[in-house]
Amino acid sequence: MFIANIVSDSKINVSQEFNVVKNFDDIINSLPTLLVGYNIVDEYYPEFDITNINVVDNIYWIFKRSENRDQYEIGLDIFINKIYSDLFKELNYIFVDFINFKLKSIKKIISKIYEIKNKTTYIYRDMIYLYGDNLIFGIDLKLLKFIGVDVNKIKNKLKVISTHFLENDDTLSEYINTIEILDNKIRFLPFIYSIRN
């Protein structure tokens, strides 16, 4: 699944969630698009404002690296951060607080977790992050241990009901560059994994 288009006639180094094409005609129309290079943007939008990165709604532009290296790096970072930021605005993060939540709320959360068809679960140190249906649930394993819950039983149950179950640091190292863009918020990893897979 792609999250944005980048049109560039030269090689560009971005993660695989970006649809990198050489021709504007090859973009996926519903996605935000970045045009790289003055010649490309001028070809399709000759009346564009050179001082504004936003050409028209959902279409952006930056200089090529060979045209202005500093502006290229800055513009590409701005575009990538904007795309991820916009994506994550649609997600809701729910920390499941087994001590302060009422039993009724916990039952609703558990019911919702079972309702989600495609669940991606990631265990990182003492946290479980479960993603599905634009929701990310955070479950603290230390908190579960504290209240006397068998965490191995919870992990095994999540393995059975999850479409994807991730639990090693190799997974994190594969996505570390994207996680760094997101202020090192590990909780987004199951979402990013589900986009790529």
Secondary structure as UniProt FT lines:
FT   STRAND          4..7
FT   TURN            16..17
FT   STRAND          18..21
FT   HELIX           24..26
FT   TURN            29..30
FT   STRAND          33..36
FT   HELIX           38..44
FT   TURN            46..47
FT   TURN            50..51
FT   STRAND          54..56
FT   TURN            57..58
FT   STRAND          59..62
FT   TURN            65..67
FT   HELIX           69..89
FT   STRAND          92..96
FT   TURN            98..100
FT   HELIX           103..115
FT   STRAND          120..124
FT   TURN            125..126
FT   STRAND          127..132
FT   TURN            133..134
FT   STRAND          135..140
FT   HELIX           141..146
FT   TURN            147..148
FT   HELIX           151..161
FT   STRAND          164..166
FT   HELIX           169..181
FT   TURN            182..184
FT   HELIX           186..188
FT   HELIX           189..196
//
